[in-house]
């Protein structure tokens, strides 16, 4: 993944609102060695009506599973589930590439209530 891909096509604000990005707290994290690319299996608590969801994230360069519980992250919660090997990923955990193209997680700089929607 390139750190400076082509700019995506312009969309309207209503299109942006269709993507439901929420904050959640990682409550479980474990290695996922069976994945084609190194990954960590996450369980993220979004609170309220969303509850806990699973995600497979290719974040092994900068993160260890034991350091992730308690960390808040942003994730897309309204994509359909996606099969990643034998694991069903229910949300897309968001990140941005560092200078080497490795994933750096996105999350709030201050503690916020789980389930809050990005705007």
N, C-alpha and C positions, 0 to 999 in steps of 0.2 A: 504494500500500500504506500503510495507516495504521500509525502508531507504537504505537497502543494498541487493537488489534482485540479483539473479544469473546473471552473466555476459551474455549478449546477444551473439548470434553467430557472428563470425567475418564476416564482409562484405567488399566488395571492395569500392574504392573511388567513382566509378560510381554509386553504390547503394546509397551512401550518397547524391550525387548530385540530386537524384530523389526526395528527401524531400526538399521542398521549404520553408525555414524558413525566415521570414521577420520581420522587426521591424515596429511597428505602435504605434500611440498615442491613448490612450483611450479618446474618446470624450463624451461618455455617459455611465453611470453605474446605475443600479437600482436593488433592491432586486428581487429575484425570489423565493418567498415563495412556489409556486406550485411545485417546483422541489422535487424529491424524497429525495435527499440530499441537504442541504442548499447550495445555489449558488447565484451568482450575474450575471445578464445579462449585457453584455458589447457591446458597439459599438466601433470598433477600426478603425481608419483612417490610411490606408497604403499608401495614396497618389497615384499619378500617375495613372497607368492603373488598379491597384487592387481596389482602392477606399475604401469605408467603408464596413466593414464586421461585422457580429454579432457573439458573442461567449457566451456560458454559462460556467462559471468557478466556481469551488468549492473552493472559496478563502475567505469564510466568517470569518474564525478564525483570520486572520491577517489584513483584509482590510474591510473598510466601503465604500459603494458606493460613498458617497460624497467626499471621499479622492482620488478617482481613476482618474477622468478626468485630463488630462495633463500628466499622467504617460506613459512612453514608455515601451512596452512589446515585447517579441518575440512570434511568433505564426507560426504554420504550415498552409500555405495558399492553399495547393494543395491536401488536403484530401477531399473526398466528404462530402457534408453537412450531419449533423446528427441530427435527431429529439430527443430533450431532453424535454419530456413532450409535451406541446403545443408550444414549442419554437424551431425554426430551427437554430442550431449552424453551422455557415459557416466556422469557423477556429478553430484550437486547440491552445488555449493560453497555453504557456509553463511555467512550474514551477518545483521546486524541493522540496522534503519533508524536513521539519525541524525535530528536534529530536523526536517529537511526531507524525510524519507522516502528518502534516498539510502543505498545499501548500504555498510555498513562490515563488512569481512571478520572472521570469527571464527577465531582461532588460539591456540595455546598462548603463554604469556608467556615461557616458557623453551624452548630447543631440546630436542626429544624425538625418539625413534626413529620414523621413518616407518612407517605401518601400525598404530600403536597405536589401540586402540578406545576411544572415549569411554565413561566410566561415571560 
